[in-house]
Amino acid sequence: MSEATREKILDAAERLLGRYGYRKMTVDDIAAEAGIGKGTVYLSFPSKEEAVLGTVDRLIDKVCAELESIAASDEPVAERIRAMLLARVLIRFEHVAGYRESLNDLLQAVRPRLLERRERHFTRETDILATLVPRRTARALIMATNHFLPYALSPAELGDRRKLQRDAADVIDLLVTAIATKEKSDEENAAVVDARHAAIRADG
């Protein structure tokens, strides 16, 4: 099956998800929306569930591609972290802006599979952030900004894009500042320890 056909199926599934929700849409609907035969859908996806979850995977592919691009830039580390955390929020928000319900509500019927995938997605994002900061810090940054993701809240509940961007940026600034403060403190403590060891060796 060609990549173009697969993308057409995913586009159709996304539109139907926003229009009807998961329970009301069918593979026949996906085929009709994509302008292809039902059998062609099954050549790419074994079920409606896999087609819909495939749309979530595709979204995360887009998020991770953007995070990798930012991480590889020449900006200062703190600015790259800020941009990466904000991007993971805004790309998701823009993707579901036309939905009337939260992703959790839309995909309630496949929640166990969605949660399993979500954990893998967070791990992928953590891996990319961990190229800039310790892995434990990267994981904490992901968890701290998940509040702004459109899982439990609908786009309407999250507010307009400008407000979401402003609120997320404020929290991200606090997180990045806290990391910088901790790193400075760690360096100062290490310098004190080194100075004490030097003094002990000198006395000896």
N, C-alpha and C positions, 0 to 999 in steps of 0.2 A: 504494500500500500504506500502511495507516495506521501511525502511530508505535507504537500499542499492539501491533499484530501483529509489527512489527519487534522490539520489546522482548521479546515472548513467544518469538520465535525465538532471540534472544540469550540469554535466560534458560535455554532448553532446551539450547543449545549449551554453555553454561557447566557445567550439571549433568552432561551427558554427558562433557565433557572430564575432569572430576574423577572420574567413574565408570569410564570405559573408556580414556581417552586418545584422542589424535587419530586414530591409525591404525585403531582398531577401530570408531569411530563412523562413521555414514553419514548422508547427507541424509535417508534414510527414517527413521532413528532420531531425527533432529532434529524431523522432522515429527510423528512419533508422540508424542514427548516434549512437544511444544508443543500437541498436539491439533489440528493443522491438516493440510491436504493437502500433499503433496510439491511440487506446482506452486506453492503459496503461498510456500513457502520460496524457490523460485527467482525469484519476483517481487521479493524483497528482496535476495537474495544469489545471484550467478551460480554459486557453488560452495560446497562444504563449507569449503574453505580461507578464503574470504572471510567466511563466517559466523563461523568461529572467530576469525579476526583481528579481526572486528568486535567481539568481546567484549573484546579487548585495547584497541581504540580507545575503547570505551565506558568502560572503567576509567580511561583517561587523561583522558577528558572529566571524569570525577568528580574526579580528582586536581587537574586544572587549575582547575576551578570552586572547589575549596576553597582552592587557592593564591591565586587572584584575590581571594577573600573576605578572606583573612588580610592580603594585601598592601594592601587598601583600608581596613583597620581603623585606629584611632587609637593603637594601641600603639606604643611606641618601635621604631625600625627594627630594632635588634638582636633584640628580642623577636619581631617579625614574621618575621625570617629564621629564628630558632630554630623557631618554630611551623610555618613552611612546609616546612622540611627534614624535620622530624619527621613532618608530615602525609603527605608523599610516600612515606615509608617505611611508615607504619602502615596507610594506606588500601590499599596494595598487599598487605601482609601479611594483612590481614583478608579481602581478596578471595579469596585462594588458601588460606585456612586449612584448607579441607576437602580439598585436593589431597594426594595421597601422594607426588607427584614434583615436581621443579622445573619451572618453565615451559619452560625450555630442553629438558628431557627430554620433556615432554608434547607440545611443538610442534616436535620435531626434524625432522619431515617438511616443515615449512614454514619452516625456519630462515632461509633467505635473505630471504624476505618479512618475517619477524618482525624481523630485524636492521635492515632498511630502515625499517620502521615505528618501531622503537625509537629510532633516531636522530632521527626527526621528533618523537617524543614528548619526548625529552630537549631538543630545540630549543624546543619549546613551553614547557616548564618553565623553561628558561633565560630565555626572553623575559619571563616573568612576574617572575622574580627580578631581572632586569635593570632593573625599574622602581624597585628599591631600592638596588642596587649596580652598579658598572661591569659591563658584559657579560662581560668576561674573568673577573672574580671570580665572577659568577653561574654561568658554565660550570664553573669549578673546584669550586664548592660542589656542583653536581649530580654531577660525576664522583666527588667525595670521598665522597658518601653512597650511591653506587650499590652499594657493598659490602653494604649491608643490604637490598637489594631481592631478592625471591624469584625470581631468574632461574636462577642456577646452583645454588642451594641450595633444598631442599624446606622447607616450613614446619617440619617436625620438626628438620631440620638447623639452621635458624635459631634454634630454641628457642622458649620460650613468649613470649607477647606482652609480659609485664612485663619479662622479661630483655632482649628485643629493644629495647623502648622505653628501658630504662635504658642499654644499651650505645650505642644510637644517640644518645641525648641527651648522653652524655659526649663523644662525638666531635664532635657539633654544637657543644657549648659551647666546645671547643677551637678549632674553626674560626671561630666568631663572635668569640672573644677575640682570635684572631690577626688578624682583619680590623680590629677596633677598635685593636689595638696598631699595626698598619701605618698606619692613618689618622692616629693621633696622631703617629707618627714623621714622616709626610709633612707634616703641619701644622707640626711643629716645624722641620723642614728648610726648609720654605717661609718660615717666619718668619725663620730665620737668613739666608737668601738676601735677603729683603726688607730686613733690617737692614743687610746689607753694601752693598746698592745704595744705601740711604739715606745711609750713611756716605760712600760714594764721591761721591754728588751734593753732599753737604755740603762735602766737601774741595775739590770743584771750584769 
